[in-house]
């Protein structure tokens, strides 16, 4: 755990101080610390902390100073890009379509802004050739990038390429691989939902399954945001957990061995990750499951907290700017809160709350406590009714996703026997929409907080950690006293 916080500290020190550590000096410092670490094993933790603080600062400097290869491509020559995400209409007057792509010649992730295009003409997997384009490297000094610098960098975007629709030629499409099959699966499910449900319920179901708010109208999104239930329309560990449980039960029914069930689940999770384009929450949850599978096959003990910290360290090393991603912050804080705070909160609620809702309430409170300052810091809004709304909606989500998965499987059969399940799904969707709407429009749904600074967030987490350590130490002291009394 201290490795993660050391690496994070190094990144944040470099970010706030704007200090640029020269590469040769950083390398010499790392070599010196490693040498002292090998020579002085008594203080190895101190040297490891120093090592990762310097490493964090060095990685952040590399990321800031990293130059785009694509920006050096001869602009007179055409380039080919692979589209990896659906187009989104953007601009003040919806003046261009934006696609996330990979530039084939440099293998860099770039955003393509296609002007004079009123609708999405390209799909995921299409390979297009660009002529007469302009490359805008992601640089903090670039006026085109502006305040979105950290957002683009956290997504691994290296360039924004502007091009007119008349200067694009579709070369072909990549029709093999996980990305192609994941996108094909998503297209089929979208079509099936459009045919089976009304626009209102269908847009909500697509948002829940694929975690894309773009399916929903702004007023519907506002209902979920104000009620504190927006996490259900963003793919998260909840989706991965439900999918794993569903696959486990279905595959056990057809008598598949436990080892093969885990292997099949890994492949389906990878396919689903491609279908939703690898958001941070899915990467975190999937990697935790993959490492659990590795521990299972290697017959090693699995530690969820250390596994999560290891994943966070890997992601920060690969892209230090990912710390500025709201998805990264919410996903890891919520998971950490559940893993650490849930046992304490559950033990306190057990005597006062009925067992049927005690676990759900403890999970909700754990996640809310862990993510509260981040939500307020980024969105300047505190949902007061979120605990009640989550208690009413979250239990339904498990049933909804499970029934929906069965309906999708049955839709592959020539006879439409899923119509009865779709009727039930429709009722559940109407219920969720109604709860979100009532909660968001209630008099005490939430309050707007205009002024909150980063140091407020830091103080909050320091206080939470101190309270946790105090409660845990008292609990351990109680166990120790009980053992002494028994021995006496």
C-alpha positions in Angstrom: 0.0 0.0 0.0 2.8 2.4 0.9 4.3 1.9 -2.6 1.1 3.3 -4.2 1.0 6.3 -1.9 4.8 6.9 -2.5 4.3 6.8 -6.3 1.2 9.0 -6.0 3.1 11.5 -3.8 5.9 11.8 -6.4 3.4 12.5 -9.2 1.6 15.1 -7.2 4.8 16.8 -6.0 5.9 17.1 -9.6 2.5 18.4 -10.6 2.1 21.1 -8.0 5.7 22.2 -7.8 6.1 22.3 -11.6 9.6 21.0 -10.9 11.3 19.3 -13.9 13.8 16.7 -12.8 16.4 16.1 -15.5 16.5 12.5 -16.7 20.3 11.8 -16.0 20.0 13.2 -12.5 16.8 11.2 -11.8 18.5 8.0 -13.1 21.6 8.6 -10.8 19.3 9.2 -7.8 17.4 5.9 -8.5 20.7 4.0 -8.9 22.0 5.5 -5.6 18.8 4.6 -3.7 18.8 1.0 -5.1 22.4 0.6 -4.0 21.6 1.9 -0.5 18.5 -0.4 -0.4 20.7 -3.4 -1.1 23.4 -2.3 1.4 21.2 -1.2 4.3 18.3 -3.7 4.6 17.3 -2.4 8.0 15.9 0.7 6.5 14.6 -0.9 3.3 11.1 0.6 3.6 12.4 4.1 3.8 14.5 3.6 0.7 11.6 2.0 -1.2 9.4 5.0 -0.4 12.1 7.4 -1.6 12.6 5.2 -4.7 8.9 5.4 -5.7 8.6 9.1 -4.9 11.4 9.9 -7.3 10.0 7.4 -9.8 6.6 9.1 -9.7 8.1 12.5 -10.3 10.3 11.2 -13.1 7.4 9.4 -14.8 5.2 12.6 -14.6 8.0 14.6 -16.1 8.4 12.1 -18.9 4.6 12.2 -19.6 4.6 16.1 -19.7 7.6 16.3 -21.9 6.6 13.4 -24.2 6.4 14.5 -27.8 3.9 13.2 -30.3 5.3 11.2 -33.2 2.3 12.0 -35.3 2.9 15.7 -35.1 6.2 15.1 -37.0 4.5 13.2 -39.9 4.7 15.0 -43.2 1.3 16.7 -43.4 1.4 16.5 -47.2 1.3 12.7 -46.9 -2.0 10.9 -46.1 -2.2 8.9 -42.9 -4.5 6.0 -42.0 -6.3 5.6 -38.7 -8.3 2.9 -37.0 -11.6 4.0 -35.4 -11.9 2.5 -31.9 -15.0 4.4 -30.6 -18.3 5.6 -31.9 -18.5 9.2 -33.2 -19.9 11.9 -31.0 -21.4 15.1 -32.4 -19.7 18.1 -30.8 -19.0 21.8 -31.1 -21.1 24.9 -30.1 -23.6 24.2 -32.9 -22.7 20.5 -33.3 -20.3 21.5 -36.1 -18.1 18.3 -36.1 -18.0 14.6 -35.3 -15.4 13.4 -32.9 -13.9 9.9 -33.2 -11.3 8.2 -31.0 -8.7 6.5 -33.2 -5.3 4.9 -33.4 -2.9 6.3 -36.0 -1.5 3.2 -37.7 1.9 4.6 -38.7 2.7 5.7 -35.1 0.3 3.6 -33.0 -0.7 6.7 -31.1 -4.2 7.3 -29.7 -5.7 10.4 -31.3 -9.0 12.2 -31.5 -10.2 12.9 -35.1 -12.5 15.9 -35.5 -14.4 15.6 -38.8 -16.0 18.8 -40.0 -19.0 19.2 -42.3 -20.3 15.9 -41.2 -23.9 16.0 -39.7 -23.9 12.3 -38.6 -21.6 9.4 -37.8 -20.6 7.8 -41.1 -17.9 5.5 -39.6 -18.1 2.6 -37.2 -15.7 1.0 -34.8 -13.1 -1.1 -36.7 -13.2 1.2 -39.8 -9.9 2.1 -41.3 -9.9 5.6 -42.9 -7.3 7.6 -44.8 -6.9 11.4 -44.1 -5.8 14.0 -46.5 -5.1 17.8 -45.8 -5.4 17.4 -42.1 -4.1 19.5 -39.2 -2.4 17.9 -36.1 -2.7 19.6 -32.7 -0.4 17.8 -30.2 -1.7 17.5 -26.6 0.4 20.2 -25.0 -0.5 22.5 -22.0 0.7 25.5 -24.0 -1.6 24.7 -26.9 -4.6 27.1 -26.9 -6.7 24.5 -28.8 -6.3 22.1 -25.9 -6.8 24.7 -23.1 -8.1 23.4 -19.8 -8.8 19.9 -21.2 -5.1 19.0 -21.1 -5.2 16.7 -18.1 -8.4 15.1 -19.3 -6.9 14.2 -22.7 -3.6 13.0 -21.1 -5.5 10.8 -18.6 -7.2 9.1 -21.6 -3.8 8.5 -23.3 -4.7 10.9 -26.2 -1.6 12.2 -27.9 -3.2 14.4 -30.7 -6.3 16.1 -31.9 -6.5 15.9 -35.7 -8.8 18.3 -37.6 -10.0 17.2 -41.0 -12.8 18.0 -43.4 -15.2 15.3 -44.4 -14.3 15.8 -48.1 -10.7 14.8 -47.3 -11.5 11.4 -45.8 -11.5 8.1 -47.7 -12.7 4.8 -46.1 -10.1 2.2 -46.9 -11.8 -0.8 -45.2 -12.5 -2.4 -41.9 -10.8 -4.6 -39.4 -13.0 -7.7 -39.3 -11.3 -9.9 -36.8 -10.1 -9.7 -33.2 -11.7 -8.9 -29.8 -12.4 -5.3 -30.8 -14.4 -6.3 -33.8 -16.4 -9.0 -32.0 -17.0 -6.8 -29.0 -18.3 -4.0 -31.2 -20.5 -6.5 -33.2 -21.9 -7.8 -29.9 -22.7 -4.2 -28.8 -24.4 -3.4 -32.1 -26.6 -6.5 -31.9 -27.6 -5.7 -28.3 -28.4 -2.1 -29.2 -30.5 -3.2 -32.1 -32.3 -5.8 -30.0 -33.1 -3.2 -27.3 -34.4 -0.7 -29.9 -36.7 -3.3 -31.2 -37.9 -4.5 -27.8 -38.3 -1.3 -25.7 -39.6 2.2 -26.1 -37.0 5.0 -26.6 -37.1 6.1 -22.9 -36.7 2.6 -21.3 -34.4 1.4 -24.1 -32.0 4.3 -23.7 -31.8 3.7 -19.9 -31.1 0.0 -20.5 -28.4 0.6 -23.0 -26.8 3.1 -20.6 -26.9 0.6 -17.8 -25.4 -2.3 -19.8 -22.8 -0.3 -21.7 -22.2 2.6 -19.3 -22.6 5.2 -21.9 -24.7 8.2 -20.9 -24.8 9.3 -24.6 -27.9 7.1 -25.1 -29.9 9.2 -22.6 -31.4 12.7 -22.9 -29.9 15.4 -20.6 -32.9 15.6 -18.4 -32.8 11.9 -17.6 -29.1 12.1 -16.8 -29.8 15.0 -14.5 -32.3 12.9 -12.5 -29.7 10.2 -11.8 -27.0 12.8 -11.0 -29.1 14.7 -8.5 -30.4 11.5 -6.8 -26.8 10.2 -6.4 -27.5 7.1 -8.5 -25.5 8.0 -11.6 -23.1 5.1 -10.9 -25.6 2.7 -12.3 -25.4 4.2 -15.7 -21.6 3.9 -15.7 -20.0 0.5 -16.1 -18.3 -0.5 -12.9 -17.2 -3.3 -10.7 -20.9 -3.9 -10.0 -21.4 -4.9 -13.7 -18.3 -7.1 -13.7 -19.4 -8.8 -10.5 -22.9 -9.5 -11.7 -21.6 -10.8 -15.0 -19.2 -13.2 -13.3 -21.9 -14.5 -11.0 -24.3 -14.9 -13.9 -21.8 -16.8 -16.0 -20.8 -19.0 -13.1 -24.4 -20.1 -12.5 -25.3 -20.6 -16.1 -22.2 -22.6 -16.9 -22.6 -24.7 -13.8 -26.1 -25.6 -15.0 -24.7 -27.2 -18.1 -22.1 -29.1 -16.1 -19.0 -27.3 -17.2 -15.9 -27.9 -14.9 -14.9 -25.1 -12.6 -11.5 -24.5 -14.3 -13.2 -24.1 -17.7 -15.8 -21.8 -16.2 -13.0 -19.4 -15.1 -11.3 -19.5 -18.5 -14.5 -18.8 -20.4 -15.4 -16.0 -18.0 -12.0 -14.4 -18.6 -12.6 -14.4 -22.4 -16.1 -13.0 -22.1 -14.9 -10.2 -19.7 -12.3 -9.3 -22.3 -14.9 -9.2 -25.0 -17.2 -7.0 -22.8 -14.3 -4.7 -22.1 -13.7 -4.1 -25.8 -17.5 -3.6 -26.3 -17.4 -0.7 -23.7 -14.0 0.6 -24.8 -12.0 -0.1 -21.6 -13.2 2.5 -19.1 -10.9 2.7 -16.0 -13.6 1.1 -13.7 -13.8 -1.9 -16.0 -10.0 -2.2 -16.3 -9.7 -2.1 -12.5 -12.5 -4.7 -11.9 -11.4 -7.0 -14.7 -7.7 -7.0 -13.7 -8.7 -7.8 -10.1 -10.6 -10.8 -11.4 -7.7 -11.9 -13.7 -5.3 -11.7 -10.8 -7.8 -13.7 -8.7 -7.8 -16.4 -11.4 -4.0 -16.3 -11.5 -3.9 -16.9 -7.8 -6.4 -19.7 -8.1 -4.3 -21.6 -10.7 -1.1 -20.9 -8.9 -2.7 -21.9 -5.6 -1.7 -18.6 -3.9 -3.6 -16.5 -1.4 -5.6 -13.7 -2.9 -5.5 -10.3 -1.1 -8.1 -7.9 -2.6 -6.6 -4.7 -1.2 -3.0 -5.4 -2.2 -4.3 -6.5 -5.6 -6.2 -3.3 -6.1 -3.1 -1.2 -5.0 -0.9 -3.2 -7.4 -3.3 -2.4 -10.3 -3.3 1.3 -9.4 0.5 1.3 -9.3 0.7 -0.3 -12.8 -1.9 2.1 -14.3 0.0 5.1 -12.8 3.3 3.9 -14.1 1.8 3.4 -17.6 0.1 6.8 -17.5 0.8 9.1 -14.5 -1.9 11.5 -15.8 -4.6 8.9 -15.2 -4.7 10.2 -11.6 -6.6 13.2 -12.9 -9.3 11.0 -14.4 -12.6 11.3 -12.3 -13.4 7.7 -13.2 -10.0 6.5 -11.8 -10.6 8.5 -8.6 -14.1 7.3 -8.1 -13.5 3.6 -9.0 -10.5 3.1 -6.8 -11.8 5.2 -3.8 -15.2 3.4 -3.9 -13.6 0.0 -4.0 -11.1 0.9 -1.3 -13.9 2.2 0.8 -15.9 -1.0 0.5 -12.9 -3.2 1.2 -11.8 -1.3 4.2 -14.8 0.4 5.7 -17.5 -2.2 5.0 -16.5 -4.6 7.9 -16.5 -1.8 10.4 -19.8 -0.2 9.3 -21.5 -3.6 9.0 -20.5 -4.6 12.5 -21.9 -1.2 13.8 -25.2 -1.6 11.9 -25.7 -5.3 12.6 -27.5 -4.7 15.9 -29.7 -1.9 14.7 -30.7 -2.7 11.1 -32.4 -5.8 9.8 -30.1 -8.3 8.1 -32.0 -8.1 4.8 -30.7 -4.6 4.2 -27.7 -4.4 6.6 -25.2 -5.6 4.0 -26.5 -3.3 1.2 -26.6 -0.3 3.5 -23.1 -0.9 4.7 -21.8 -1.2 1.1 -23.7 2.0 0.1 -22.3 4.0 3.1 -18.8 2.7 2.6 -18.8 3.8 -1.1 -20.5 7.1 -0.2 -18.0 8.0 2.5 -15.0 7.1 0.3 -16.2 9.1 -2.7 -18.0 12.0 -1.1 -15.3 14.7 -1.4 -14.4 13.7 -4.9 -18.0 14.1 -6.1 -18.4 17.4 -4.4 -15.0 18.7 -5.6 -15.7 17.9 -9.3 -19.5 18.5 -9.5 -20.1 21.0 -6.6 -23.2 19.1 -5.6 -23.9 16.9 -2.5 -26.8 14.5 -2.9 -28.5 14.1 0.5 -31.1 11.6 -0.7 -28.5 9.3 -2.4 -28.5 6.7 0.4 -32.3 6.2 0.3 -32.3 6.2 -3.5 -29.5 3.6 -3.7 -31.3 1.4 -1.2 -34.3 1.4 -3.5 -32.5 1.1 -6.8 -29.3 -1.0 -6.4 -31.1 -4.3 -5.4 -33.2 -4.0 -8.5 -30.1 -3.6 -10.8 -28.8 -7.1 -10.0 -32.1 -8.6 -11.1 -32.4 -6.3 -14.1 -29.0 -7.2 -15.5 -29.4 -10.9 -14.9 -32.8 -11.0 -16.6 -31.5 -8.8 -19.4 -28.6 -11.2 -20.1 -31.0 -14.2 -20.2 -33.3 -12.2 -22.6 -30.3 -11.5 -24.9 -29.4 -15.2 -25.0 -33.0 -16.2 -25.7 -33.2 -13.6 -28.5 -30.7 -15.8 -30.5 -33.4 -18.5 -30.7 -35.7 -18.5 -33.8 -38.8 -18.3 -31.5 -39.4 -15.1 -29.6 -39.8 -16.5 -26.1 -38.0 -13.6 -24.5 -41.1 -11.4 -24.8 -42.3 -12.3 -21.3 -38.9 -11.4 -19.8 -38.9 -8.1 -21.7 -42.2 -7.2 -20.0 -40.6 -7.7 -16.6 -37.5 -5.8 -17.7 -39.7 -2.9 -18.8 -41.4 -2.8 -15.4 -38.1 -2.7 -13.6 -36.8 0.1 -15.9 -40.0 2.2 -15.2 -39.5 1.6 -11.5 -35.8 2.8 -11.6 -36.8 5.9 -13.7 -39.6 6.8 -11.3 -37.4 6.5 -8.2 -34.6 8.6 -9.8 -37.1 11.2 -10.9 -38.9 11.4 -7.5 -35.6 11.5 -5.6 -34.1 14.2 -7.8 -37.1 16.4 -7.6 -37.7 16.1 -3.9 -37.3 19.2 -1.7 -34.2 17.9 0.1 -32.6 16.0 -2.7 -29.2 17.8 -2.3 -27.3 21.0 -1.9 -25.0 22.9 -4.2 -21.5 23.6 -2.7 -19.8 26.3 -4.6 -16.5 26.6 -2.8 -14.3 23.5 -2.2 -10.6 23.4 -2.5 -8.2 20.4 -2.9 -6.9 20.9 0.7 -10.5 20.3 1.9 -10.5 16.9 0.2 -7.1 16.0 1.7 -8.2 17.0 5.2 -11.3 14.9 4.8 -9.3 11.8 3.9 -6.8 12.4 6.6 -9.6 12.5 9.2 -11.3 9.4 7.7 -8.0 7.5 7.9 -7.4 8.6 11.5 -10.9 7.6 12.6 -10.5 4.2 10.9 -7.1 3.6 12.6 -8.7 4.7 16.0 -11.7 2.3 15.6 -9.5 -0.5 14.4 -7.0 -0.1 17.3 -9.8 -0.1 19.8 -11.2 -3.2 18.3 -7.8 -4.9 18.4 -7.3 -3.7 22.0 -10.7 -5.2 22.9 -9.7 -8.6 21.4 -6.4 -8.5 23.2 -8.1 -7.7 26.6 -10.6 -10.5 26.0 -7.8 -13.0 25.4 -6.0 -11.9 28.6 -9.2 -12.2 30.7 -9.8 -15.7 29.3 -6.3 -16.7 30.1 -6.6 -15.4 33.6 
